[in-house]
């Protein structure tokens, strides 16, 4: 498995598959064809259907100056639902072409090529193997991450945590409307400052965590700076729970950074053995993954053992199975923003279950990851980031 550096990335929203990935693809094509004076880009699948609302054209144009972008309207079969063909030209003559897939979380693959990857720093291939190594060596998951990646990874994770915290704080400051025709008002600040007579501590916790999740998700919708955790659409979940743990529960920054390491291992297992792409496996692959990662993070902060951490992550994914992706008008707003808040609250509940019931569990984390991927493949394409089904179809 790859470094956590390739999982957590800082960049502009609103969609890692639609903005980070296409931008990385355009940079690769530009580097391969520096003499080209014109590019044609054909977008297929989900990129063709929701690329406009997700900012794909803008991302490509930020790299390539003279470019024509054509969404495929023939439903052409392609190897991945987020596929792009780049054609490089000079004085009207084709220099060459590349087919590139945006595979989730901003990562790309080139058809017919093996891209040079960052070192595969983790030799374990799934959570069972990680569990065996940690148990055998008597180490925690953050210690395992340190053994595999070296001390420097914790500097990187600290940078990621601060980018997450900055995003929460920016989102709590900003007011006004989200971009686009849906007419949605930003709600994070209002939620955060709301005074509710007789509010119980549990309700306060839900409201405050939701306000943090809204803050990040609204920043993302406004093309603000976010961290892929593991994607932009799901970016609000992990910062919400960690910001709460740090600012409301008093856990240290070191504890939060350890929690990010544990969440990263969970995300790494998912992206390696299944998918973190809504276009490939539905929203369960984005929000479900983020909820799993957040649950594991909160379990880590609370000092849970390895089995409790696994159980928290497993429960979070198990109860996200089947979650569809149907962004209204192709924007990362409805249902994405509320979905981040709901997943953050659910992560806290999963940790509560893991606290008491880890010894009774039957389903392993690897098992539920496999199930998520199979379920994603079975979900109709209408519910995999095409905006052709569900809310996107019925809400006008
Ligand atoms: S519905 Fe889920 S997977 Fe789809 S764009 Fe929104 S957050 Fe991403």
Boltz pocket constraint, residues with backbone or C-beta under 6 A from the ligand:
constraints:
  - pocket:
      binder: B
      contacts: [[A, 233], [A, 234], [A, 277], [A, 278], [A, 279], [A, 282], [A, 283], [A, 284], [A, 286], [A, 287], [A, 324], [A, 325], [A, 326], [A, 327], [A, 331], [A, 332], [A, 333], [A, 334], [A, 335], [A, 336], [A, 339], [A, 385]]
      max_distance: 6.0
